[in-house]
Amino acid sequence: MSRPDEIHRSDAARAVVDRYHRRERALSALLVVVVVAVFLAAYVTLPTLYGLAVAALLILVARAPILHSRGTIRLRTDDDPDAVADAFTGPTPPVLAFQWGVADDITRADETTYHVSYLFGLRSVEMTVETTETTTEDGERRVTLDVAANDRPWATYTARIHVEGDATVVDVDYAGERRFGLRRLPQQLLTERYRDDALHAQGYTVLDRDAHFGVGR
């Protein structure tokens, strides 16, 4: 097994992830304040029964797992295709900086596992990454990352690596395997905002990005 100090993790990318988490905590706190304010306003202005109904509706709408995320990212880097493939098949794939960037520990066996604790250690999650690499007939290298959280499918990333001109281009398709409630939407949008910075910190320029949040596949 590998310890965190035996696996290189980009300091620049981790700095971006730290900035994201500070903003995310502030945003989450603000969202709680807004929900509580709406409930109190309804409780004060409406009869008690209606106020409780509003509270129940708020909780239902905020937490109901109705949305899922998917999208595409096109990246360019000066690294050669072999180096890019090594990065995506290694323990710290560029597109998973928000996972390995906060991991307390990283272990590697047949798959890579990020051990993450939060809420002052009261809760934890193990995120595992199963990697598959193939090469197409035209020489394009493809890397698929199947990510699970506590043994439940979490997301799939497919990176297609090829040369364009004097640079290496990576087309990434990703799809979330878990649905989330509206309360997580601001967090998802914030993640998309900082994803570009985390990739740039690892030497990748984002040429194009298309993110979708929807209720259906």
Number of C-alpha atoms within 10 A of each C-alpha: 8 14 11 14 9 10 15 9 17 16 12 15 23 20 15 21 23 15 12 21 18 10 14 17 12 11 15 15 11 12 15 12 12 12 16 14 12 15 18 15 12 18 18 10 10 13 11 12 10 13 19 15 15 18 19 13 12 17 14 13 14 17 14 14 16 16 19 20 21 18 15 18 18 18 22 21 19 14 15 15 19 12 12 22 21 13 14 22 20 15 23 22 19 23 21 18 21 20 17 27 21 17 18 13 17 23 18 16 8 9 14 22 25 24 20 19 16 11 7 7 8 7 9 13 15 17 22 24 26 15 20 12 15 12 12 9 7 7 11 13 19 20 20 21 22 19 24 19 17 13 11 12 15 18 18 18 20 21 24 20 25 22 15 10 7 10 14 20 26 26 18 20 19 20 18 18 17 16 17 20 16 16 19 17 16 14 18 17 13 16 17 14 12 17 22 19 19 26 20 19 18 18 15 22 17 18 13 11 15 11 15 11 17 11 11 9 8
